[in-house]
Structures are given as structure tokens and as C-alpha cells.
């Protein structure tokens, strides 16, 4: 008598616990792939926005003109948000002291740090899920494998005669759980490491811009003092 060892047949005939483990791993894999596509698009958009804003910022446009331009925008993100929040604080401090133009202060730096932190927090959102899937899926799959093998040997103990044809299906269906766990974990780990690298690069870009912008504000303030 031939034994059907197709993947679908083994999954359908697995024990309830192994089926639950497989279902959870498949669900985790689908969610992680969805998140991978969404996060990849979001990070690509953030990088493109940063490049476009830097090009606009260094195009020779005046700071007040760029600020007024962004004030009319429906929403601001990335470097545009950092610049807007920093220059908004700078103008507010300048208006408080009419006798001399205030230099870029810690308040301006703090405002830009908060804006950058919020931007990075949004980019890092849900990355922990990928890390969790990548780190736990192999163990969940291993649990399904151990349970399936245990179930196979318990069933084997009730038989008078054990043959490879009897043992093989139970072992095979148990190993499928580990395979699905690896299938869920490997893309999640690769994507997590890649996304973390992209976020770190954007963080460096934001930090560099803040330092350059602060120096520019200080020169702007010094120019205003000389004119007065």
C-alpha cells in the first residue's frame, strides 16, 4: 500500500497542535511580508524626501521664504519638519527680543531634536514585530516538530510492527513545522537588519542637517546683529 507523502497531505493529516503551530507561523509570515512591503515603501519615500529637501534647502532660497513655503504645506515630514520646527522656534525667540537678534539657542536645538525623534520613531514603528518573528519563529516551529515527533512515536508504540512507511509520515509532518518557522524567520531577520540600517542612515542625515542648520542660524543671527 502506497503512502501519500505530499506536503498538502501531510499538513492536512497533522495533529491539531501541529496544525495550530503551522497556522500561527503562516499568519506571522503573511503579516511580516505585508509589513516588509509597507516599510520598504515608507523608508524609500523618506529617503527621497530628504534628498529633495536638501536640494531645495541648498538651492539658495532664503530661510524665511522656505519657512513660509512649508507653512502652506498640508503636512511636513522628515527634514522639512525638522527645519520648520527649528526655524519656527528661532523666529519666536527672535520676536521676544527686539533689541538684538538671538543666536541659535538650546531651545532651537531641542525643538529640532524632538522633531527628528518623532520622525525616527515613526520610521522604526513595527520593526520590533519583524525582530520578534525572526527570533521566535524557529523556536515555535521547533515546538511543533517536537510535538509532532512525540505524537508519532506515541502512535507507533500502539502498533505491533513498525515500518518506515508507518514512521515516515509522522516525522515528515513534524519537520514541516520547522520548515515553515524558518520560512517565516529568515525574511523577517533580513528585512529587519536592512530597515534598521536605513533608519540609522536617515538618523545620521537628520543629525548632520541639524548641525549645518544650527551653524547657518548662528551666522544669520550674527549678520543681523552687525546690521543693527
Phi, psi and omega in degrees: 000127182279150180248130180281113181250025177291153183302313182298319180296319181294321180294316182293332182259010178288163178291163184301317181296317179295322177297319179297316179299315179298318180297317178296320180291321177295318178298315178298321179294316179297317179295320181292321177294321176299314179295323180299313180294318180294314183292323179297318179294319181294317180291323177297319178294319180296319178295318180295318178299318180298316180295318180294320181291319178299321178297319178291320183296319182266014180280352180106000178293144179288152181299315178299322180294319178293322178297314180295325178295317180288331179297333180273350181288142180296327177208154181232142179211162178066222181297328179298319179291319179297313179298314184298313181295320180293314182289329176298316178294321179298315180294322180297316178294324180295322181288339179284339181233101183276348184282325176208151182289127181286141175285172175297121185252179178297330178297321178293315178299318180296319179298318179289324178296320179296317179297316179295321179297319178295320179296314181292326178297321177293323179289328181275353183302133177074000175294331178297330178295317178297319178297320180294315178299316182295326184271331186258336184302317178299324180287323176296316177297321178296322176300316178298323179293314179298317180295317180295318178295318178299317179296321180295318181289326176295320177292324180295326181293340180274354183264151179286321184225128182257130176234166179298326180294333179277321184282321189305312182300318181295318178293318182296315181294330178290321181290336178299325179299318177294320179298317179294323177299318177292322179298325178282325188281316188300309178298324181296318180293314180299314181295319180299312181297321180293317181292320177299320178297318179296318180296319178297320179295320177294323178298319177295318178299316179296317180296316179298319180295319179299318179294316179295319181293321178298315178298322179293320178295321179295319176294322178296317179294319179296322178296318180295323178294320179295320180294329181280000000 
